[in-house]
């Protein structure tokens, strides 16, 4: 049995569009898209940029993003890194410091210029009349800031620190109504999401995992489900445990100094690209740390599992032969630099990138161009050294 579909001619379509525009104005309808290319803000981590948008550009511009996870995972540092990249693009950023814990030093470590950042005032009035802004007032000001069409990125740190009016006032009133913050977010997020899409602005909500006595899910966050529904992208950020999850270096006195940690990042929701269910590991830094070729190749080798980790011991094998093995990252990098094996490790990464194990991933690990050049240089030097060794061997036999 064949189905009958509605048959509308182009003439009838144009007539209907004219009638609608006559009643509601010329702005009522748009035919087609103005641009099919998504505008993005880089996150500072290439692997994360690749899985967030089709254009591999990073965070989607014109939507709501939620960064959530347990404490000390690296959510604020990642948000600062995104803000720094936005500033380099010439975009204006606003930081809503609801936790009153913005660190200037941490911002600079993440290439974010605090002098160019606009901070929303969390209080109103002067002297004895000073009062703390409640959640509804802050969300309303965020909406007006978006609608001003000046800001391209607004970071709220954090949702858990936003307070309902009864808590923000000096006279605390106990509430017996559950889900108070959830209703506040449900009330304001629809217009914030609409404003983001209209004015090309991204709002990052930093949020914490919710832990209740009766039930707990790793993706449950504070303030209800509103952000889940209205977010274009949701990213889970958690700290990698153990010694292998720490980034360390030797100081001038040869003492080991912790400069950062690895964060396990997972894209839970993404409306702008195909789903990606695997974990990514990105470095989160607390102090200034300049990455050299050894560190860059090391991070790539960990992603490609060229370097394995077990009980804090890092091992690099090649054809079942152990090339390097050390306890902790700083010791491994020290051996890698002393042995000048960066080119060899780069070659191992290039080979691992071509394996079916990597290609079969939903989002394969890309090999950066500098790693390919480093591997090519290593191969050329190896061929040259082998030719010299063969020539010396022939010379020795001739002399005999």
Secondary structure, DSSP 8 states (H G I E B T S, - for coil): ---------HHHHHHHHHHHHHHH-GGG---S-S-SS--EE--S-HHHHHHH-TTS--EESSSEEEEEESTTSSHHHHHHHHHHHHHHTT--EEEEETTS---HHHHHHTT--TTT-EE--SEESSGGG-EE--HHHHHHHHHHHHHTT--SEEEEE-GGG---HHHHSSS------S-HHHHHHHHHHHHHHHHHHHHT-EEEEEEEB---SS---TT-BSSTTHHHHH-SEEEEEEE--SGGGEEEEE-TTS-EEEEEEEEEEEEEEESSS----S-EEEEEESS-----HHHHHHHHHHHTTSEEEETTEEEEEETTEEEEEEESHHHHHHHHHHTT-HHHHHHHHHHHHTSHHHHTSTT-----HHHHHHHHHHHHHHHHHHHHHHHHHHHHHHH-
